[in-house]
Amino acid sequence: NSEATASSLPDLDAAYPPGKVKVLTSEDEFNALLAANDGRKLVVIKFFASWCRKCLAMKPKFDRLAAGYGQKAIFAKIDVEKGGPALVKERAGVVAIPTFQIWKGSEVAEKYVASKLPMEQVTSELAGLIDRNLEGGF
């Protein structure tokens, strides 16, 4: 069924433009992303808060990562105060911010908590996790 997958990729790219970070504002939007993607691309999620200085400082670096991976992965971010406790705490298990997660299908493949690490280390280690997961079947 590769025709269906190929024909639906333009819809996926329209909803989640390659090289851009999509802002998600609810658990419903998060679920819609995973459903639309249906495991075709790696999904990299940044959990952040508007009041978090490190989260704000990471924004341009996360944007550059998204641009660098282009078609290979979908990048999105969700404010922990808008995502709801069912998503943020229970499903995603976020306990500190910023937290980055790499999703394959509907499962978390990697979780990376960056709250106490230097930003340069965060960027390079996150890129390494993305690369490892891209090599592992994407």
N, C-alpha and C positions, 0 to 999 in steps of 0.2 A: 504494500500500500504506500509506496514511495511517492506516487502522484499526489495523493491527498496531503502528505507531509510537505512536499515541495510547493503545492499550490497554497497552503495555509501559512507558509513562512512570510509572505508579504504582509498578511494581516498581523502576524506577530511583530514584525518589524515596524509596522505603522503604529501599533499600540505601545511598543517598547523600543524606541529608536536605537539602533546600534550606535555605540560610542557615547551615549548619553545616560545620565542617571535619572531614572523615573522616580518621582516622589509618590509614595503610597500614603494614603491618609486613613486607612482603616484595615481591619482584618479581612473584610470582604474584598478589598482591592488586592491584598496580599494573596488571598485564595484564588482570585481571578487570574493573577499573574501566573501562579503555579499551574492552574488548569489550562490556560491558553498556551503556555510553554509545553506542557505535557512531556517534560523530560527531554526535549530536543536540544536545549542549550543549558549550560551551567548558569545558575542564578546566584548572584553575589548581592547580599543584603547588608546594608549598614543600619544598625539600630542606634539612634542618637537622641539627643534632647536639645531644644533650642537654647537652653541656658548653659549647656556644657561647653566650656572653652575649648577643650581638646577636640570635641566633635566639630566645632566650628573651624578650628585650625586644620582639621583633616579634610574638610570639604574640597579644597582645590586638588589635593593629592588623590582623593577618591575619584573626582571628576577626570583627572589625568589617567588614572588606571582604566576607567570606563572607556575613554577615548582610545587608549592603547590596545585594548582587547577587541574593540569594534564588534564584528559579527560573531565572535567566539563565545560571548557571554552576555547575559542581561544583568545590568547593574540597577539596583533600586535602593531607596532608603526610606525608613519609616521612623517617625518621631515616637518614642516610647510612650509619650503621654497621649497620643492619638490612636495608637495601635490596639489598645485595650489589654487588660490583664490576661485574657484567655490566650491571646497570641504571644504577647511579650514575655510573660512570666511562665505560663504553663506550657505552651507549645514550643516556643523558641528557647525558653530557659534563660532569658537575659537577666543577669544579676548585676552587671556593671556596664557603663557606657564609656566610649563607643565599643560596641560589639559588632563584629563582622561575621556573617555566616555564608557558607557556600552550600547551596541546595542542588541536589541531583534528583529530579523528579519531585516527589513530595517529601523527601527525607533530607535532613541536614547531613551533609558529608563532612563538613569542617565547621568548627566554631572557634573564633579568635577574639579574645577579650583584650582590648588595647588600652585599658584605662591607666595603667601605670608604666607603660613603655614609651621610650622616645619615638617621636613621629617617624624619623628616618628608618628605624627598625620596623615599625608597624608597616610602612609602605613596602619595604623589601620582603618582609616575611609574608604579608598578605599576597603579594605577587607570586611568591614561591608556592603558596598553598593553591592559588588559582591554577598555576602552571601544572602542578602535580595532578590536580583533578581533571584538567583538560587532557593530559596525557593518559589518564586512567579511563578512557572510553568516550571522550568527546572530540 
